[in-house]
Amino acid sequence: MASNEEILAGLAEIVNEETGLETSDVQLEKSFTEDLDIDSISMMTIVVNAEDKFGVKIPDEEVKNLKTVGDAVDFISKAQDA
């Protein structure tokens, strides 16, 4: 099970690979759409890659609730505990 810091670092790598954003720009309080300018297609790719990386399932209906990087870290953390 990954720590929140490890999840954040992993998500930052995934976002970097998908969008070219610097990993240092991917911070807990950042909004995927407003701050990081990630569109829905890129978000789905990020979700699929995060599922593979962390061994969790993120249902499509949950993706819309993942507004910030912190939301995604919390969801993945809880999904790993389940």
C-alpha positions in Angstrom: 0.0 0.0 0.0 1.4 3.4 -1.0 1.5 6.4 1.3 -0.2 9.6 0.3 3.2 11.1 -0.6 3.9 8.1 -2.8 0.4 8.4 -4.4 0.9 12.1 -5.1 4.4 11.4 -6.6 2.9 8.6 -8.8 0.0 10.8 -9.9 2.5 13.6 -10.7 4.4 11.2 -12.9 1.3 10.1 -14.7 0.1 13.7 -15.3 3.6 14.6 -16.5 3.6 11.7 -19.0 0.1 12.6 -20.3 0.3 16.4 -20.4 3.9 17.4 -20.1 3.2 19.4 -17.0 6.1 19.6 -14.5 5.6 17.0 -11.7 6.2 19.9 -9.2 3.0 21.6 -10.5 0.9 18.6 -9.4 0.0 19.6 -5.8 -2.8 18.4 -3.5 -4.8 21.6 -3.7 -4.6 21.9 -7.5 -7.8 21.4 -9.6 -7.3 19.1 -12.5 -9.4 21.2 -14.8 -8.9 24.8 -13.6 -5.3 24.8 -12.4 -3.8 22.0 -14.4 -6.0 22.5 -17.5 -6.6 18.7 -18.0 -9.5 17.9 -20.3 -11.8 14.9 -19.9 -10.0 12.7 -22.4 -6.6 13.3 -20.7 -8.3 12.7 -17.3 -9.6 9.3 -18.4 -6.1 8.3 -19.5 -4.7 9.5 -16.1 -7.4 7.5 -14.3 -6.6 4.3 -16.3 -2.9 4.7 -15.7 -3.5 5.4 -11.9 -5.7 2.3 -11.7 -2.8 0.2 -13.2 -0.1 1.9 -11.1 -1.9 1.6 -7.7 -4.0 -1.5 -8.3 -7.3 0.2 -7.6 -10.6 0.6 -9.5 -11.9 4.1 -10.0 -15.5 3.8 -11.3 -16.5 6.3 -14.0 -19.1 7.8 -11.8 -16.4 8.6 -9.2 -14.1 10.4 -11.7 -16.4 13.5 -11.7 -15.9 13.8 -8.0 -12.1 13.9 -8.3 -11.9 17.7 -8.7 -8.5 18.2 -7.1 -5.3 16.2 -7.0 -6.0 15.8 -3.2 -9.4 14.2 -4.0 -7.7 11.7 -6.2 -5.0 10.9 -3.6 -7.6 10.4 -0.9 -9.7 8.2 -3.2 -6.8 6.0 -4.2 -5.6 5.8 -0.6 -9.1 4.6 0.6 -9.4 2.2 -2.4 -6.2 0.6 -1.4 -7.4 0.1 2.2 -10.7 -1.5 1.0 
